[in-house]
Amino acid sequence: MKPLRRTLILSAAVIAASFGLGGQVLAQAKEPLRFGLAMPLTGSQALFGADQAKAAQWAVEDINAKGGIDGHKLEMILLDTQADPRLGINAVNRLVNVDKVPVFGTAWSAVVKAVAPIANRSEVLALSVGANSPEIAKLGDYVYTTYPLADVDVVAQARYARETLKKERAAVLYIHNDSGVEGAKIYRDAFEKMGGKVVSYEAYDAQSTDYTGALLKVRTSNADIIHIQGLVSDLPQVIAQLRQLGLKQPISTYSAGYNPKIIAQLGAAAEGLLVSALAPSAEQNPRIAEFVERWKKAENRIPNGLPYTQYLYDMPYLIGELYGHLLKTKQPLTGPNMRKALVEVANFDLPMTGKLTVGADHRVNKPVYLFEVKGGQFVPVATVQ
């Protein structure tokens, strides 16, 4: 299949025109600072990837509208991965070898794993923004995450089920891919470590639409709670089929479930669903309310996967701070120096997700916000530090 490619370069001219600036600004423009973003813009995950890319695009526009980075405009080169590792490799090879960017962002665990060798071999900083496989922290010197990995929010869900809800018997359902396998194992190990028992542990095919075989095994296990480690694309169908089979136990999932579209698709079947979010809500950060209003004004809707779009909005700010650090210290704008800047700066205060510390172990830690669907809305029930 010929790889699809979409490139977006927010040039100084476009930005200047967008904000009514004149030729004087262009004449004084310094060399732009470029970075790459490889996301699913088409295919089954495009509903979420396109919104995340739009959030990053808005951040670039906002940064440039305020003068850029030390007078330099940011330029974002956006390529399509379809969340497919093969297309991710094509996109990142182009960013590294043709566009010559010193840093790029990407997401979806399988894609991050596939492109990691390119980043390490080429000594280009790779930022994983939204993928949650714990293996991402071990992919090499040039691969870092700005998003908490699954062992943060999945463990928080297991703890809430065991210690707050007092559940003793859990069933774990997971999609058979990197995200599902690793996230399910984390939940099982955490739940059992806290004294609970996992009475059913079933995988379902990523390409299937009928999950009856695995769900019937869950039904016979007589679990107190069911945890699902799936993707946003399959979660609604799995939950709907569970309810159709008569399973009435509480259902939990991780941050992929924090999406109004899931409530819209499931209707009453969504009631009681427990989800997590790794970014503050509008009630917890006034900037989020403004961000949501911007979506309503621009797109007449709220974004798909709001917390993920918050992290993608923050990514250009983080990259801008790295560029600013190198400019201030008069270091060449290379991949090795971008990585060095990330380690040296380490602590960031970002507009949408707040304080972020990048650890020497390539991980970040953030509070986990737990919500339950009540009356067709996500209602906060706990914050796990």
N, C-alpha and C positions, 0 to 999 in steps of 0.2 A: 504494500500500500504506500502510495506516495505521501510523505509526511505533509501535513497541513502546517502552514506557517502564517502567522500574523505578526507584523511588526508595528510597534507604536513608538515613535520617537517624539517626545514632547520638546520640540525645538524652541529656541529662544524666540523665533519669529511668531510661532503659534501662541506661546505664552504671552508675549507682548501684545499681540492682537487681541487675545482673549481678555486682557485686563486693560485695554485701551491705552497702552503705552506707545510711545512714538519711536521714530527712527533714531533719536538721540540715544535711547537705551541700547538699541541694537549695536550702534556704533561703539558703545563702550563695553559691550558684552565680552566677558572673558571666555576662555575655552570651557565648554560644558563638561560636567562630570558624569560619566556614564555608568550605568549598572544594568544587569539583565534580570528578567523575570520570566521563568518558564512555568506555565500553568495550563490546566485543561480549559481551553476556550471553546472546544467542540467536543462532541461525544457525550457519554452518559454522565460525566461529572461536570459538564460545562455550566450547568445551572449554578453551581457553587464556585467553580473556578473563575468564571467571568465576573461575578460580583466581587470576588477577592481582588482580581486584577483591577477592576474599576476603583476599588478603595485605594489601592496603591497609586493609581493614576491621579486620583484626587489629591493625595498627599503630595505628590510631585508638583502639582499645580499650586497647592497652598504654599509649599516651601518656596517655589520660584516667585510667587506673587509677593513674598516678603523679602525678596532680594537674593534668594538662593543661598549658596554656601560660600561665604566670603566673596560674594559678587559673581560666583560661578552658578550657572543654571544646572539643575539636575536633569539628566536625560535617561528615560527608562526604555529599554528595548524589550518588547514583550513578544514572546514566542509561545506557540501552542504545543502542549504535550499529550492532550487527550487523556491524561493520567495513565498513559501507556509507557512503560520503561523504555521501549525501543525508540519511541518518538521523543522521550525525554533526553535520551542520549544524543539524538540528532540535534535537538534544540540547544543543548548545552555545548556540544561540539562547535556549533555555529557561534554561540556567544563568546566562547573562549578563543577560537581560532580565527574567526572572521571579524567579529565586532571588537575583540580584544578587551573585554571588560575585566577589571580586577576583582569584581565581586558580583554574585548573582543570587537571587532567591528562587526557591522552588518549593513544592509541597507534594503530598501523597507519598506514603512510605516507600512503596515499590519504586517510584521514580527517584526519590532521594538516594536510595541504595544503589540504583543503577548508575547514577551520574557521579557518585562519590569518587570512584577511581579517576574520573576525568579531572575533578577539582584537585585531588591530591597530586596527580601526575603533572598537571599544568601549574600548580601552585597558585590557584585562584580560589578566593574565599567563597564557600557555598553556605548560604543561610537557609536552613529548613524552617519554613514558616507555616505550621499547621499540621505537618505529619507527626504521628505520635508513637511510632515504633521505638521501644527502648534501645534497639540496636543502633539507632541513629547517633547516639552518643559515642559509638565505637567505630565509626566509619573512617576515621583518619584525621590527620592534623588540620586539614583545611575545611572540615565539615562541622558546623555548629548549628544548634537549634536556637531559635528565639521563642519557641513554644514549648510549654511543659510536656514531657513525654507521658506515655500511658501509665507509667508507674506512679504518677501523681494523682490524676483524677479517678482512675480505676480503683486504686487502693482506697481513696476517699469514699467511693461508692460502697466498697466491701465493708469498710469500717462503719459507715452509716447503717447499712443493713444489719450488721452483726451487733453493734453496740447501742445504737439508738432504737432501731425497730425490733431488736431482739430476735431476729430470724436465725433459725438453727440449721435449716436444710435449704440449700440453694441449688438451682439448676442453672447451668451456663450454656448458652447457645452462641455460636460464633461462626462468622463467615470464614471460609477456608482460603484466606490469603494472609499476607504478612501482618496486617493490622489486626485481623481477627484472631489468628493463632496466638500471637504474643500477648494481646490484651486479655484474652480469655485465660491464659495461663497465669497472668498477674492477678486477676480477680480470684481464681481458684486458690492460688497459693496464699493470698492475703486472707481470704475468708476462712480457710482451714487453719491458718496460723492463729487466728483470733478465736479458735475453738469451735467454729462451725463445720458443717459437713456438706460437701458438694455431692449431691445424689444423682445428678445427671450432667453429662459433659458432652455435648453434641455439636458437630460441625454441619454446616449446610453449604451447598455448592454456590459459588459466586455467580454462576451463569443461570441458575435455576430460578423459577418463579413459583414453584410448588414445593413447600418445605414440610409437607405432611409427615414424611417418614421420621424426620428428626423431632418434630413437634409431638408426635404420638409417644415417643420415648420419654420426652419431658413430662407428658401428662401422666404416665404410669409411675413416675418417680415420686409423686406427691410432695413436691418441693414447697417451701414456705414463700420463696421469692424466686423470680426468674431474671437473670441478668443476660442481656443480649449485647454482644460485641460485633456489630455489623457496620454497614455504611449507610449514609443518608439515603442512598438510592433503594436499599432493600429493607430498611427498618420498618416502614409502614406496612409492607406486605407481611412481614414476619409477625408483627404484633396483631394485625388484623386476623391472620390465620390462627394464631394462638387463641384469640377471643372466640373465633368461630368454632373452635374445637372445645369450647367450654371452660378453658383455663381462666380462672378469676384471680389468681395470685397477683400481688404487686409485681410490676415489671420495672427494671432499672436498665439504664444504658449510660454511655459516656457522653461527651460533649457533642457528638454527632446528632444526638436526639434533641438538642436545644435548638429547635427550628420550628417556627410557626406553621410551616407547610405540613409538618407531620401531624399537628393537631387538626389542620384543615382537612387532610386526607383521611384521618382516622375518625374524626368526630367523637362520639361518646366513647369509643374504644380507647381513646387516648387518656381518659380520666384515670388519675392515679399513677401515671407514668412518671418515674423518677429519672431526672437527667442532671448532668453536670455542665457547668460552664467555667472556662478558665480565664474569663475576662469580666470586668465589672459591668453591671447593667446600667440603664439610664437613671435608675433610682440611686445608684451608688457613685456615679460620675456624671455631672451635668453636661460634660462634653459629648457623652454618648447620646443624650437626648437631642442635642444639636445635630449630631451625625445622623440619627434616625430621621429627623425632620428633613435633612438634606436629601436623603434617599426618597422620602415621600414626595418632595418637591420635584426632584429630577426624574424619578422612575415611577412615581405614584404607588409605591410599595415600600416595605422594609426589606433589607437585604436577606438573601438566603444564607443561613449560618452566620448570624450577626457577630458572634465572638471571633470567628475566623477573619471576617472583614476588618475587625478592629486590629488584629495583629498585622494584617497586610497593610492597613493604613499606616501603622507605626514603622513598618520596615524601612521606607525611604528616609524617615527621620533618623533611624539608627545608622543607616548607611551615610547620611549627610553628616552625622557627628563623627563617623570614622574619617570621612574625607576632610572635615574641618580639623581634626586632630593632626592629620598628616600635613595639611597646608600650614598649620600653625607651627609645627615642628620642622617644617621644610624638608620633609622626606618624600622621595619619589612615590607616585601614586601607583604602586604595583600590588599584585596579589599578596606576596609575602608581607608587605608593609600593611595591607588592609587587615590581614590576620593578626599581625603584631599590634595594630591599633585596637582591635577588638579586645585583645587580652589586656592591653594597658588601660583602656578606658573602663571596660568591664561593667560599670554601673551606669544605667541609663534611666531617664525619667521621661516616659513616652506619653503622647497626648491621649491615647485611647485605652491603653492597658496599664499605665502607671509605671511604677518602679520595676526595673528589670536588672538582675545581676547575672552575667554570663560566667559560669564557673569554670575552673580549670579542667573539670571533668566533662566539659562540653554540654552541660545540662543547665537548665534554668528552673527555678522553683517559684510558684505563684500560689495564691489562695485558690481554693476550689469552691465555687458557688453551686449549691445544690438546689434544684427546683422540683416541684411536683405539679403536674397538670391538675388544676382544679377549676371547674366552671369554664373550661375552654381556654384557660390562661396558664402561663408558667408562673407559679407562686413560689417565692423564696422560702426554703425550709431550714437551711443551715449553711454556714460558711465554715469550711475545714481549712485550717492554716497548714 
